[in-house]
Amino acid sequence: MLKLTWDPAWMNPFESHWSIIEKIKYANAITSLDFVRLYGTRNFKGKLRNQHKGLFHFIGIDHNLLFESISTDLSRHTEYYLNKMTGMFSWVKTDRLLRKEFSFCDDCLSMGYHSLFHQFIFLNKCPFHLSPLSNSCKYCGGMFSCDKHNHKSKNGFQCSCSNYFVEPKFNTWSDWQMNLTIKNTLVERWVTMDLNAYNRINKSFFYVPALINMDAPLQFLLDFGNKRS
């Protein structure tokens, strides 16, 4: 059994699967192709299956084998925070609430962190730094799809052009253990809403495209959830 360099303390609240995998690659000096060859599932012919939904689930990765290497259940971590962010939308698939293109905060990514919030379709700014989100490489201008994992031989936090999406500012791996504060008060209220508001939203139906076109969809939903009967 292969043991990888890893510390569960390097994972942060609302961190995406992709972000954690990039840390694993970086700490162990392996590329995406190395990672997939080690942990990718194979079909009956022995060929690697396609890896997709890399930011959220990493379908096509043997999670049991990965758990043996890092003693950390990445799926449980991601599902817990995805549920806190989108669990109240029982009437729509989670994937419809997440951007298909990779979106990120320059300040967060420079410290080796990418948040599930950065993919949430109702947010256009980072809830931690309040800065607009980016969605393309600063060097090649390319955009990265969340639907499939890139098998090109790239290192941690790098675009397929071999440049970093954002130049790293962390000096040691311990810098990955962060204490980010949600500065967007709406987002803070969203993930800490009481059970009555949660259930009211959960039992109602909203047309997602109409919500996206609103100026403040989370404010609308919170007002609805807290409205007295």
Secondary structure, DSSP 8 states (H G I E B T S, - for coil): -------GGG--TTB-HHHHHHHHHHHHT--HHHHHHHHB-B-TTS-B---B-TTTT-BTB-HHHHHHHHS--HHHHHHHHHHHHHTT-TTS-GGGGB-SB--B-HHHHHTT--BGGGGBTT-SB-TTT--B-B-S-TTT----BSSB---SS--TTB-TTSSBSS-----SGGGGS-------HHHHHHHT--HHHHHHHHTS---HHHHHTSS-HHHHHHHHHH---
